[in-house]
Amino acid sequence: MSDLLAIAGARIFDGHDWHDDAALLLEFGMVSAIVPASAVPAHAAMVRLDGGSLVPGFIDLQVNGGGGVLFNNEPSLAGIRTICAAHARFGTTALLPTLISDTVAVNMAAIAAGQAAVAQAVPGFIGLHLEGPHLALARKGTHDPALLRPMDDSDLARLRAARDILPNLLVTVAPEAVTPAQIAALRESGIVVSLGHSDASFEMASAAFAAGAGMTTHLFNAMSQLGNRAPGMVGATLHNPSVHAGLIADGIHVHPAAIQIALQGKTGPGRLFLVTDAMSQTGTDLKELTLNGRTITRSAGALRLADGTLAGADLDMIDAVIFMHSTIGLPIEEAIRMASLYPAQALGIDDSHGHLAPGAVASFVHLGDDHAVRATWIGGAQVYPRPI
């Protein structure tokens, strides 16, 4: 059997340009080339599609759960497998299971689960996102206030050790709970630092960015807002051209006009990228879930605590892409980049992820003409729907 696989019959978007009447060549789980359909090598195994488009796989840097599993409640290898499989149905080929603020013991279990997922090569797993517990009480959102605290030396050592055993580690912190020196130490260890759940001033946020934070977690939500005399964290994020920012594009977390304004203010090299902030409901019909002993209710496209606080999002990545295209008015190519290339750049993995150039990991999505997900491939293997 040939190690070379050719996939043809759909338009191909490589992350930058479209290719018509072309074939995607895969070898050993990597993209080999995109060639005219008439130039496919004779020895290649063929997969022929019936139209639609092939696009780079989506990358989600904030995924609290899926498939009925919340990572906080099941910080295990099995939990990670379930979450990754649930999101593959919606075109996500790489993700960071995200732990909402919890105890040291649960954080350690999550890190151990991540290490096991690396050893088992779980499809779609590319690292962890630890969101808290070093956050500001004033902007706690759904995080349990009893768990929030400043970072100390043992926390810093634990995170640096975790980075040594994980392919990628993203942490969300508030400048009120960490020092610039701690941020710098995290970055020196290869950890990606994002600011969030913070009431920091423009000046404090800017100092954190200068120390090495390169990202903002779910822009506009749970942070100091843009004011005319106090630009806050939103202002600092938009003002700094190198800072990336995650965005929950569901029409509930952020008003469409605010999204459009942010897009105009963030033109690179830092970019806005899409996150789902999904909880355990993704891929299920669950109406209620539990976090740190509190009930979250799913209703009218949102997840809320009893007091009305938004608690994650009832969102999957293909719906976020469609929202950016249909409601915000972005070209579909740019909406796809916001779900693939731009998060890869934010995490620093765009040499191998977020596009379909030769040498990239062969992770991609087959979309119908209606942009619905027909099939998902991770590392050259079809994972949804699973081949019979």
Buried (B, 14 or more C-beta within 10 A) or exposed (E): EEEBBBBBBBBBBBBEEEBEEBBBBBBEBBBBBBBEBEEBEEEBEEBEBEEBBBBBBBBBBBBBBBBBBBBBBBBBBEBBBBBBBBBBBBBBBBBBBBBBBBEEEBBEBBBBBBBBBBEEEBBBBBBBBBBBBBBBBEBBBBBBEEBBBBBEEEBBEBBBEBBEEBBBBBBBBBBBBBBBEBBBBBBEBEBBBBBBBBBBBBEBBBBBBEBBBBBBBBBBBBBBEBEEEEBBBBBBBBBBEEBBBBBBBBBBBBEBEBBBEBBEBBEEEBBBBBBBBBBBBBBBEBEEBEBBEBEBBBEEEBBBBEEEBBBBBBBBBBBBBBBBBEBBEBEBBBBBBBBBBBBBBBBEBBEBBBBBBEEBBBBBBBBBEEBEBBBBBBBBBBBBEEEE
